[in-house]
Amino acid sequence: MTERPATRRRRFFSLGVVSFTAFIFNLSFSIILTSAKPYLDKMDPTAGTDFLGLFIAAQPLAQLIFSPIMGYLGNKLGSVRILSMISMSFLALGFALYACVAALPEPRRWYLFAARFLIGAAGGSITLCFSYIATATTTKERTTAVSLFQMAQSSAFVVGPAIQAAFAPLGSIIPEEGESQLYFDMYTGPAWLSVILAIINVFVFLPCIFTEYNIAKEEGEYLAELAAKNNKDNNKEKPELKDPDVVGLVTCIIVFASVQFNFIFLESVATLLTMEMLGWDEQRAIVIVGIGFAAAGLYSGLIFSVMAPTSRKVGERIVMMVGIIFLLLGPVALYPYSGPPPQFRCNATESGHAALGANYFPELLIRDGIHDVWSTFEATAEEAEGNSTCLPVQSFNDTCSYNATCCIPDAGCPNCDQPWCETLPAITSGQMITGFALIVTGFPMGASMGNAVFSKILGPFPQVC
């Protein structure tokens, strides 16, 4: 089977367009992921941590619903252009709603949920992109193309938090009670950037830029004709395509879901973990976590670059299994095993009494004197007695954690709302680094090889659904 160089270049360019689409979707999604909890607290302080799970789950829930729908429509239409343009339009609409939530009446949590759901509905474009890669590549090219596609996705997941960190200097604006207007700050700025990127992505699918190819079908027909010609002398019938291994396909889907879950889990809770377990304030957590994911992006790119040659030497399944082992060990490293509890978060009182600053206790004594410091502790204790989950202050040891650090405003573990903060051991920075390294190592290995194995098991059959 021969292909003209000009046609091959256009085909490779079309593969670049779908990889760019996957990059834009995951970049837009991950830009706001590390700041999801702080933004939810700002827009709806009554939502709490309980709603955070539903808020984060809105995007994958919508993607779970719309991906098979997009796959079915893609098979029926035989094209990914129109559906991809519609999906990216949903993405722009979802982020516009996300950025405008402050202008809507309270309670705002369900507007945020709706915005995340719209963003997830746009995730059907990833299904279409993956299908097109299987259609527009030969069997020999597929592993490399899938690895590059996964590299584009994964690099977006780690570049996104870095972009969020770049918006941190804008600070956050807390809407006043009864106030409804638009804001441009460290939370809404990345959302508006995502709107612009989504609109650009719509334009790259125009016929003057993007041309669709189906070389997999041509390769299948060519190999079938070659096999029929070789068997002609033996009076053998033309070989029929065998049904794909259903068990293998289901296994690959489960593996891919598990790989995605581990990475999204890490990116979703990393900011919250550092705030509650390590005592970082939200701005510091967003910046440092963003820088960490940016460094992980470079590291993942290095891993992706060696995936294709490594898989050819040791086998795709071996590489995938090694990646899964790393992903299994990552959450194990993040489990709180033993040690003292985390630092507690200071809570503002109903009378407007300010919480203590994040100062070491000796520094407070030097600055304010023991009488003023103790008076503040006593006042805070009296106003906290109405909450049974808040321990009353009886001594200096009660107000300060194990390392003699006083409670922290807007950081630390909120023991008044989460009583387990007083008994659960804190996760250390060493555990955070170890778990982070294991997950970002296993993710590119499991994701790229899982998709490659899936595509090869499915063979020349339509790969959209």
C-alpha positions as CSV (number, residue, x, y, z in Angstrom):
1,M,0.0,0.0,0.0
2,T,1.5,3.3,-1.1
3,E,0.6,6.9,0.0
4,R,1.8,10.1,-1.5
5,P,4.1,12.3,0.7
6,A,1.7,15.2,0.5
7,T,-1.3,13.1,1.6
8,R,0.8,11.7,4.5
9,R,1.7,15.2,5.6
10,R,-2.0,16.3,5.6
11,R,-3.0,13.1,7.4
12,F,-0.3,13.7,10.1
13,F,-1.5,17.3,10.4
14,S,-5.1,16.1,11.0
15,L,-3.7,13.9,13.8
16,G,-2.1,16.9,15.2
17,V,-5.4,18.8,15.2
18,V,-7.2,16.1,17.2
19,S,-4.3,15.9,19.6
20,F,-4.6,19.7,20.0
21,T,-8.3,19.3,20.7
22,A,-7.5,16.8,23.5
23,F,-4.9,19.1,24.8
24,I,-7.3,22.1,24.9
25,F,-10.1,20.2,26.6
26,N,-7.8,18.7,29.3
27,L,-6.0,22.0,29.7
28,S,-9.3,23.9,30.2
29,F,-10.5,21.3,32.6
30,S,-7.3,21.1,34.7
31,I,-6.8,24.9,34.8
32,I,-9.6,25.2,37.3
33,L,-9.2,21.9,39.0
34,T,-6.7,22.8,41.7
35,S,-8.8,25.9,42.7
36,A,-12.2,24.2,42.6
37,K,-12.6,24.0,46.4
38,P,-11.5,27.6,47.2
39,Y,-13.7,29.0,44.4
40,L,-16.7,26.9,45.7
41,D,-16.1,28.3,49.1
42,K,-16.0,31.9,47.8
43,M,-19.1,31.6,45.7
44,D,-21.2,29.6,48.2
45,P,-19.6,29.4,51.7
46,T,-22.5,27.1,52.8
47,A,-21.7,24.4,50.3
48,G,-19.1,22.7,52.4
49,T,-16.8,19.8,51.7
50,D,-19.8,17.4,51.3
51,F,-20.8,19.2,48.1
52,L,-17.3,19.3,46.8
53,G,-17.5,15.6,45.8
54,L,-20.7,16.2,43.8
55,F,-19.1,19.4,42.3
56,I,-16.0,17.5,41.1
57,A,-18.1,14.5,40.0
58,A,-20.3,16.6,37.7
59,Q,-17.7,16.7,34.9
60,P,-16.9,13.0,34.7
61,L,-20.7,12.2,35.2
62,A,-21.5,14.2,32.1
63,Q,-18.6,12.7,30.2
64,L,-19.9,9.3,31.1
65,I,-23.3,10.1,29.7
66,F,-22.2,12.0,26.5
67,S,-19.2,10.0,25.4
68,P,-21.2,6.9,24.2
69,I,-23.8,9.3,22.6
70,M,-21.1,11.1,20.7
71,G,-19.6,7.7,19.8
72,Y,-22.9,6.5,18.4
73,L,-23.5,9.7,16.4
74,G,-19.9,9.6,15.2
75,N,-20.5,6.1,13.8
76,K,-23.7,7.2,12.1
77,L,-22.3,10.3,10.6
78,G,-18.9,8.8,9.7
79,S,-17.3,12.1,10.6
80,V,-15.8,13.8,13.7
81,R,-15.9,17.4,12.4
82,I,-19.4,18.7,13.2
83,L,-19.6,16.8,16.5
84,S,-16.2,18.1,17.7
85,M,-17.2,21.7,16.8
86,I,-20.5,21.2,18.8
87,S,-18.5,19.7,21.8
88,M,-16.1,22.6,21.9
89,S,-19.0,25.1,21.8
90,F,-20.4,23.4,24.9
91,L,-16.9,23.8,26.5
92,A,-16.9,27.5,25.8
93,L,-20.5,27.9,27.2
94,G,-19.6,25.9,30.3
95,F,-16.6,28.0,31.2
96,A,-18.5,31.2,30.5
97,L,-21.1,30.1,33.0
98,Y,-18.4,29.2,35.5
99,A,-16.8,32.6,35.2
100,C,-20.1,34.4,35.6
101,V,-21.4,32.6,38.6
102,A,-20.8,35.7,40.9
103,A,-23.3,37.6,38.8
104,L,-26.1,35.0,39.5
105,P,-28.3,34.9,42.6
106,E,-27.6,32.7,45.5
107,P,-27.3,29.8,46.2
108,R,-24.6,29.6,43.6
109,R,-23.5,26.0,44.1
110,W,-25.9,24.6,41.5
111,Y,-24.8,27.1,38.9
112,L,-21.2,25.8,39.4
113,F,-22.5,22.2,39.2
114,A,-24.3,23.1,35.9
115,A,-21.1,24.7,34.5
116,R,-19.0,21.6,35.4
117,F,-21.7,19.4,33.8
118,L,-21.6,21.4,30.5
119,I,-17.8,21.1,30.5
120,G,-18.1,17.3,31.0
121,A,-20.6,17.1,28.1
122,A,-17.9,18.5,25.9
123,G,-15.7,15.6,26.9
124,G,-17.4,13.5,24.2
125,S,-14.8,15.2,21.9
126,I,-12.1,13.0,23.5
127,T,-14.0,9.9,22.3
128,L,-14.2,11.3,18.8
129,C,-10.5,12.2,18.8
130,F,-9.4,8.8,19.9
131,S,-11.6,7.2,17.3
132,Y,-10.1,9.4,14.6
133,I,-6.6,8.4,15.6
134,A,-7.5,4.7,15.2
135,T,-9.0,5.5,11.8
136,A,-6.3,7.7,10.5
137,T,-3.3,5.5,11.4
138,T,-1.9,2.2,10.2
139,T,-1.3,-0.6,12.6
140,K,2.4,0.2,12.7
141,E,1.8,3.9,13.4
142,R,-0.9,3.4,16.0
143,T,1.1,2.9,19.2
144,T,3.2,6.0,18.5
145,A,0.2,8.0,17.6
146,V,-1.7,7.0,20.7
147,S,1.3,7.7,22.9
148,L,1.6,11.2,21.4
149,F,-2.1,11.7,21.9
150,Q,-1.9,10.6,25.5
151,M,1.2,12.9,26.0
152,A,-0.9,15.8,24.7
153,Q,-3.6,14.9,27.2
154,S,-1.3,14.4,30.2
155,S,0.8,17.5,29.5
156,A,-2.4,19.5,29.6
157,F,-3.3,18.1,33.0
158,V,0.0,19.3,34.4
159,V,0.3,22.6,32.5
160,G,-3.2,23.6,33.6
161,P,-2.4,24.0,37.3
162,A,0.7,26.0,36.4
163,I,-1.5,28.4,34.4
164,Q,-3.8,28.6,37.5
165,A,-0.8,29.4,39.6
166,A,0.2,32.2,37.1
167,F,-3.2,33.9,37.8
168,A,-2.6,33.8,41.6
169,P,-1.2,37.3,41.7
170,L,-4.6,38.6,40.7
171,G,-5.9,37.5,44.1
172,S,-9.5,36.6,44.9
173,I,-12.5,38.9,45.2
174,I,-15.1,37.9,47.8
175,P,-18.6,39.2,46.7
176,E,-20.4,41.2,49.4
177,E,-23.7,40.0,50.7
178,G,-26.5,40.7,48.3
179,E,-24.0,41.8,45.6
180,S,-24.2,40.3,42.1
181,Q,-21.6,41.3,39.5
182,L,-18.8,39.9,37.3
183,Y,-15.4,39.5,38.7
184,F,-12.0,38.9,37.1
185,D,-9.6,37.4,39.6
186,M,-7.4,34.3,40.1
187,Y,-10.5,32.0,39.7
188,T,-12.4,33.5,36.9
189,G,-9.4,34.6,34.8
190,P,-8.5,31.0,33.9
191,A,-12.1,30.3,33.0
192,W,-12.2,33.1,30.5
193,L,-8.9,31.9,29.0
194,S,-10.6,28.5,28.6
195,V,-13.4,30.1,26.7
196,I,-11.0,31.7,24.2
197,L,-9.1,28.4,23.7
198,A,-12.4,26.5,23.1
199,I,-13.4,29.0,20.4
200,I,-10.1,28.7,18.7
201,N,-10.6,24.9,18.8
202,V,-13.9,25.3,17.0
203,F,-12.2,27.1,14.1
204,V,-9.4,24.5,13.6
205,F,-12.1,22.0,12.6
206,L,-13.2,24.1,9.6
207,P,-12.9,22.3,6.2
208,C,-10.2,24.7,5.1
209,I,-7.9,23.5,8.0
210,F,-8.9,20.0,8.9
211,T,-9.3,17.1,6.5
212,E,-10.4,13.6,7.6
213,Y,-8.7,10.4,6.5
214,N,-9.6,6.7,6.9
215,I,-6.3,4.9,6.1
216,A,-7.2,2.1,8.6
217,K,-10.0,1.0,6.2
218,E,-7.7,1.2,3.2
219,E,-5.1,-0.9,5.1
220,G,-7.7,-3.5,6.0
221,E,-8.9,-3.8,2.5
222,Y,-5.4,-4.0,1.1
223,L,-4.4,-6.8,3.6
224,A,-7.7,-8.7,2.8
225,E,-7.0,-8.6,-0.9
226,L,-3.4,-9.7,-0.4
227,A,-4.6,-12.6,1.8
228,A,-7.2,-13.6,-0.8
229,K,-4.6,-13.5,-3.6
230,N,-2.3,-15.7,-1.6
231,N,-5.0,-18.2,-0.9
232,K,-6.4,-18.2,-4.4
233,D,-4.3,-21.1,-5.6
234,N,-5.4,-23.2,-2.6
235,N,-9.1,-22.5,-3.3
236,K,-9.5,-21.1,0.1
237,E,-12.3,-18.6,0.9
238,K,-11.6,-15.0,1.6
239,P,-10.8,-14.8,5.4
240,E,-13.4,-13.1,7.5
241,L,-12.8,-10.6,10.2
242,K,-12.9,-12.2,13.6
243,D,-14.9,-10.5,16.4
244,P,-12.7,-8.7,18.9
245,D,-12.0,-10.1,22.3
246,V,-14.8,-8.7,24.4
247,V,-13.1,-9.6,27.7
248,G,-9.9,-7.9,26.6
249,L,-11.8,-4.8,25.6
250,V,-13.6,-4.6,28.9
251,T,-10.4,-5.1,30.8
252,C,-8.7,-2.2,28.9
253,I,-11.7,0.1,29.6
254,I,-11.5,-0.8,33.3
255,V,-7.7,-0.1,33.3
256,F,-8.1,3.2,31.5
257,A,-10.9,4.3,34.0
258,S,-8.7,3.3,36.9
259,V,-5.7,5.2,35.5
260,Q,-7.8,8.4,34.9
261,F,-9.4,8.1,38.4
262,N,-6.0,8.0,40.2
263,F,-4.7,11.1,38.4
264,I,-7.9,13.1,38.6
265,F,-8.1,12.1,42.3
266,L,-4.6,13.5,42.9
267,E,-5.3,16.7,41.0
268,S,-8.7,17.2,42.7
269,V,-7.6,16.8,46.3
270,A,-3.9,18.0,46.1
271,T,-4.8,21.6,47.0
272,L,-7.2,20.6,49.7
273,L,-4.8,18.1,51.2
274,T,-1.9,20.6,51.4
275,M,-4.3,23.2,53.0
276,E,-5.7,20.8,55.7
277,M,-2.7,18.5,56.3
278,L,0.3,20.8,55.8
279,G,-1.4,24.0,56.9
280,W,-0.9,26.0,53.7
281,D,-3.2,28.9,52.9
282,E,-5.1,28.7,49.6
283,Q,-2.9,31.0,47.5
284,R,0.3,29.3,48.6
285,A,-1.3,25.9,48.0
286,I,-2.5,26.8,44.5
287,V,0.9,28.2,43.5
288,I,3.0,25.3,44.8
289,V,0.7,22.6,43.6
290,G,0.6,24.3,40.2
291,I,4.4,24.4,40.0
292,G,4.5,20.7,41.1
293,F,2.2,19.7,38.3
294,A,4.1,21.7,35.8
295,A,7.3,19.9,36.8
296,A,5.4,16.6,36.6
297,G,4.4,17.6,33.0
298,L,8.1,17.7,32.0
299,Y,8.7,14.4,33.7
300,S,5.6,12.8,32.0
301,G,6.8,14.0,28.7
302,L,10.1,12.2,29.2
303,I,8.2,9.0,30.1
304,F,6.0,9.3,27.0
305,S,9.0,9.8,24.8
306,V,10.4,6.4,25.7
307,M,7.0,4.6,25.7
308,A,7.1,3.5,22.0
309,P,10.6,2.0,21.9
310,T,10.2,0.4,25.4
311,S,6.9,-1.2,24.5
312,R,8.5,-2.7,21.3
313,K,11.2,-4.3,23.4
314,V,9.3,-5.6,26.4
315,G,5.7,-5.5,25.2
316,E,2.9,-3.1,25.7
317,R,1.1,-5.2,28.4
318,I,4.3,-5.4,30.6
319,V,4.7,-1.6,30.4
320,M,1.0,-1.2,31.2
321,M,1.2,-3.5,34.2
322,V,4.2,-1.7,35.6
323,G,2.3,1.6,35.3
324,I,-0.7,0.1,37.2
325,I,1.6,-1.0,40.0
326,F,2.9,2.5,40.4
327,L,-0.7,3.8,40.5
328,L,-1.7,1.3,43.1
329,L,1.2,2.3,45.4
330,G,0.5,6.1,45.0
331,P,-2.7,6.2,47.1
332,V,-1.2,3.8,49.6
333,A,1.6,6.3,50.2
334,L,-1.0,9.0,50.9
335,Y,-2.7,7.1,53.6
336,P,-2.4,8.6,57.2
337,Y,-0.7,5.9,59.1
338,S,0.5,7.3,62.5
339,G,1.7,10.4,64.2
340,P,0.2,13.6,65.6
341,P,-2.9,15.3,64.1
342,P,-2.7,18.2,61.7
343,Q,-2.8,21.8,62.7
344,F,-6.3,23.2,63.3
345,R,-8.0,25.9,61.4
346,C,-9.0,29.0,63.3
347,N,-12.7,29.9,63.1
348,A,-14.1,33.4,63.1
349,T,-16.6,33.9,65.9
350,E,-20.2,35.2,65.5
351,S,-19.3,38.4,67.3
352,G,-16.7,39.3,64.7
353,H,-13.8,38.2,66.9
354,A,-10.9,37.6,64.5
355,A,-9.1,34.3,64.5
356,L,-5.5,34.1,65.5
357,G,-2.8,34.6,62.9
358,A,-0.6,31.9,61.6
359,N,2.2,32.8,64.1
360,Y,4.3,30.5,66.3
361,F,3.3,30.8,69.9
362,P,6.6,32.4,71.1
363,E,6.3,35.1,68.5
364,L,2.8,35.9,69.7
365,L,4.1,36.3,73.3
366,I,6.9,38.6,72.2
367,R,4.6,40.7,70.0
368,D,1.4,41.0,72.2
369,G,2.4,39.8,75.7
370,I,1.0,36.8,77.5
371,H,-2.0,38.7,78.9
372,D,-3.4,39.9,75.5
373,V,-2.8,36.5,73.9
374,W,-4.5,34.6,76.7
375,S,-7.4,37.1,76.6
376,T,-7.9,36.3,72.9
377,F,-7.8,32.6,73.6
378,E,-10.4,32.9,76.4
379,A,-12.8,35.0,74.2
380,T,-12.5,32.5,71.4
381,A,-13.1,29.6,73.8
382,E,-16.3,31.2,75.2
383,E,-17.8,31.7,71.8
384,A,-16.9,28.2,70.6
385,E,-18.6,26.5,73.5
386,G,-21.9,26.5,71.6
387,N,-20.5,24.0,69.1
388,S,-20.1,20.6,70.7
389,T,-17.5,19.5,68.1
390,C,-15.2,22.4,69.0
391,L,-13.0,21.7,72.0
392,P,-13.2,24.6,74.5
393,V,-9.9,26.2,75.3
394,Q,-8.7,25.4,78.8
395,S,-4.9,25.8,78.4
396,F,-2.2,26.9,76.0
397,N,-1.8,23.3,74.9
398,D,-5.4,23.1,73.9
399,T,-5.2,26.1,71.6
400,C,-1.9,25.0,69.9
401,S,-1.1,21.8,68.0
402,Y,1.6,19.3,68.8
403,N,4.4,21.5,67.4
404,A,3.4,24.5,69.4
405,T,2.0,26.3,66.4
406,C,-1.3,28.1,66.9
407,C,-4.3,27.6,64.8
408,I,-4.2,29.0,61.3
409,P,-6.7,31.2,59.6
410,D,-8.0,30.0,56.2
411,A,-5.7,26.9,56.4
412,G,-5.3,23.8,58.5
413,C,-7.8,21.1,59.3
414,P,-11.3,22.5,60.3
415,N,-11.8,20.5,63.4
416,C,-15.0,22.4,64.2
417,D,-16.6,21.0,61.0
418,Q,-14.6,17.8,60.8
419,P,-14.1,16.3,64.2
420,W,-11.8,13.6,62.8
421,C,-9.2,16.3,62.5
422,E,-8.5,15.9,66.2
423,T,-7.7,12.1,66.0
424,L,-6.6,11.4,62.4
425,P,-2.8,11.5,61.9
426,A,-1.6,14.2,59.6
427,I,-0.2,13.3,56.1
428,T,3.5,14.4,56.0
429,S,5.1,16.4,53.2
430,G,7.3,13.3,52.5
431,Q,4.1,11.2,51.9
432,M,2.7,13.8,49.6
433,I,5.9,13.9,47.5
434,T,6.1,10.1,47.4
435,G,2.5,9.6,46.5
436,F,2.6,12.4,43.9
437,A,5.8,10.9,42.2
438,L,4.3,7.4,42.1
439,I,1.0,8.5,40.5
440,V,2.6,10.9,37.9
441,T,5.0,8.0,36.9
442,G,2.3,5.4,36.5
443,F,-0.2,7.6,34.7
444,P,1.5,8.0,31.4
445,M,2.5,4.3,31.3
446,G,-1.0,3.0,32.0
447,A,-2.9,5.5,29.9
448,S,-0.8,5.3,26.7
449,M,-0.3,1.5,26.8
450,G,-4.0,0.9,27.8
451,N,-5.2,2.8,24.8
452,A,-2.7,1.2,22.4
453,V,-3.7,-2.3,23.5
454,F,-7.4,-1.4,23.3
455,S,-7.0,-0.1,19.7
456,K,-5.1,-3.2,18.6
457,I,-7.6,-5.6,20.1
458,L,-10.5,-3.8,18.3
459,G,-8.6,-3.8,15.0
460,P,-10.3,-2.4,11.9
461,F,-13.7,-2.2,13.6
462,P,-15.2,1.3,14.2
463,Q,-13.6,2.6,17.4
464,V,-15.9,5.5,18.3
465,C,-18.2,4.0,20.9
